[in-house]
Amino acid sequence: MWNTVNDLAALQERMNRLFEQRAPRRHADHSAEADDREIERTDWQPAADVYEQTGEYLIALDVPGVRRESLIIDTDDKRLIIRGERALEGENRRRAERPVGRFVRTFNLPSGVDREKITADYRDGVLRLRLPKRHEQKAQRLEIKIN
């Protein structure tokens, strides 16, 4: 007899094994080149809100249960990358609804962000990042005299 649930579960398991073989977890090489060459496998993706205010952008990332020490925040010319891991709490769980394991969130940086002044605060399970906008000088008209 054909059992849809069992067939789908078996197909999902085969697909998971195939992806694990093709995209292994990252090794000790954390260079930018390695980031571009490999697809980083993650176990979950935290929810995020992005706001734009007059002088800055704000990002709020829900990461309750993630230790501050496991959070890594990097930038390159175009991206803000947030990595972390929520550890498994005890092995005698009877019910598991909260995700565990590694996560990565990547945000494209707008061109006007001052990367040197980005700050982060982690409180009450929410990681808040402030991305200040560069103060651009207004164009001034300058008359050039002809000799």
C-alpha positions as CSV (number, residue, x, y, z in Angstrom):
1,M,0.0,0.0,0.0
2,W,1.2,3.5,-0.8
3,N,1.8,5.6,2.2
4,T,2.3,9.3,1.3
5,V,3.8,10.4,4.6
6,N,6.3,7.6,4.8
7,D,7.3,8.1,1.1
8,L,7.8,11.9,1.6
9,A,9.8,11.3,4.8
10,A,12.1,8.8,3.0
11,L,12.5,11.3,0.1
12,Q,13.4,14.1,2.5
13,E,15.9,11.9,4.2
14,R,17.6,11.0,0.9
15,M,17.7,14.7,-0.1
16,N,19.2,15.7,3.3
17,R,21.9,13.1,2.9
18,L,22.6,14.2,-0.7
19,F,23.0,17.9,0.4
20,E,25.2,16.9,3.4
21,Q,27.5,15.1,1.1
22,R,27.7,18.0,-1.4
23,A,27.9,20.9,1.1
24,P,30.0,19.8,4.1
25,R,30.3,21.9,7.1
26,R,32.9,24.6,7.0
27,H,36.4,23.9,8.2
28,A,38.8,26.1,10.1
29,D,39.3,28.4,7.0
30,H,37.2,31.5,7.7
31,S,38.7,33.7,5.0
32,A,36.6,35.9,2.7
33,E,37.6,33.7,-0.2
34,A,36.3,30.6,1.6
35,D,33.0,32.4,2.3
36,D,32.6,33.0,-1.5
37,R,33.7,29.5,-2.5
38,E,31.5,27.5,-0.1
39,I,27.9,27.5,0.8
40,E,27.6,27.7,4.5
41,R,25.2,25.2,5.9
42,T,22.9,26.5,8.7
43,D,20.3,24.8,10.9
44,W,17.9,27.7,11.3
45,Q,17.4,31.4,10.5
46,P,16.4,34.0,13.1
47,A,13.7,36.5,12.4
48,A,14.9,40.1,11.7
49,D,13.4,43.5,11.4
50,V,15.2,46.3,9.5
51,Y,14.3,50.0,10.0
52,E,15.6,53.2,8.3
53,Q,15.7,56.4,10.3
54,T,17.1,59.8,9.4
55,G,20.7,59.2,10.4
56,E,21.0,55.4,10.6
57,Y,19.6,51.9,9.8
58,L,18.6,49.6,12.6
59,I,18.5,45.8,12.6
60,A,16.8,43.8,15.3
61,L,17.5,40.0,15.2
62,D,15.6,37.6,17.5
63,V,18.2,35.2,18.9
64,P,17.0,34.1,22.4
65,G,19.0,31.5,24.1
66,V,22.1,32.3,22.0
67,R,25.2,33.0,24.1
68,R,26.9,36.4,23.4
69,E,30.2,34.6,23.0
70,S,28.8,32.5,20.1
71,L,27.8,35.6,18.1
72,I,30.2,36.8,15.3
73,I,29.5,39.9,13.3
74,D,31.5,40.8,10.2
75,T,31.3,43.2,7.3
76,D,32.8,43.4,3.9
77,D,32.4,46.1,1.3
78,K,28.8,45.1,0.5
79,R,27.5,42.9,3.3
80,L,26.9,42.6,7.0
81,I,27.1,39.0,8.1
82,I,25.9,37.7,11.5
83,R,26.8,34.1,12.6
84,G,25.9,32.3,15.8
85,E,24.9,29.1,17.4
86,R,22.2,28.0,19.9
87,A,23.4,25.0,21.9
88,L,21.1,22.1,22.7
89,E,19.9,22.3,26.3
90,G,19.9,18.9,27.9
91,E,19.3,15.6,26.1
92,N,16.2,14.5,27.9
93,R,13.8,16.8,26.1
94,R,10.3,15.6,25.7
95,R,9.3,18.3,23.2
96,A,11.5,20.5,21.0
97,E,10.0,23.5,19.2
98,R,12.8,26.0,19.4
99,P,15.5,25.6,16.8
100,V,19.1,24.7,17.7
101,G,22.4,24.8,15.9
102,R,24.1,27.2,13.6
103,F,22.7,30.2,11.8
104,V,23.9,32.9,9.4
105,R,22.1,36.1,8.4
106,T,23.4,38.3,5.6
107,F,22.3,41.8,4.9
108,N,23.3,43.9,1.9
109,L,24.8,47.2,3.1
110,P,23.5,50.4,1.6
111,S,26.2,52.5,0.0
112,G,25.8,55.3,2.6
113,V,26.6,53.2,5.7
114,D,29.7,54.1,7.7
115,R,31.0,50.6,8.4
116,E,33.6,51.8,10.9
117,K,30.8,53.1,13.2
118,I,28.5,50.1,13.3
119,T,27.6,49.0,16.8
120,A,25.8,46.0,18.3
121,D,23.9,45.5,21.6
122,Y,22.6,42.1,22.8
123,R,19.9,42.2,25.5
124,D,16.8,40.1,26.3
125,G,17.4,37.7,23.4
126,V,17.5,40.5,20.8
127,L,20.6,41.5,18.9
128,R,20.3,45.2,17.9
129,L,22.7,46.7,15.4
130,R,23.0,50.4,14.5
131,L,24.4,51.2,11.1
132,P,25.1,55.0,11.0
133,K,24.8,56.7,7.7
134,R,27.8,58.8,6.5
135,H,27.4,62.5,6.7
136,E,27.6,63.6,3.2
137,Q,28.6,67.2,2.6
138,K,26.2,69.1,0.4
139,A,27.5,70.1,-3.0
140,Q,28.7,73.7,-3.0
141,R,28.8,75.8,-6.1
142,L,32.2,77.1,-6.9
143,E,32.8,79.6,-9.7
144,I,36.0,79.0,-11.7
145,K,37.6,82.1,-13.1
146,I,38.9,81.9,-16.7
147,N,42.4,83.4,-17.3
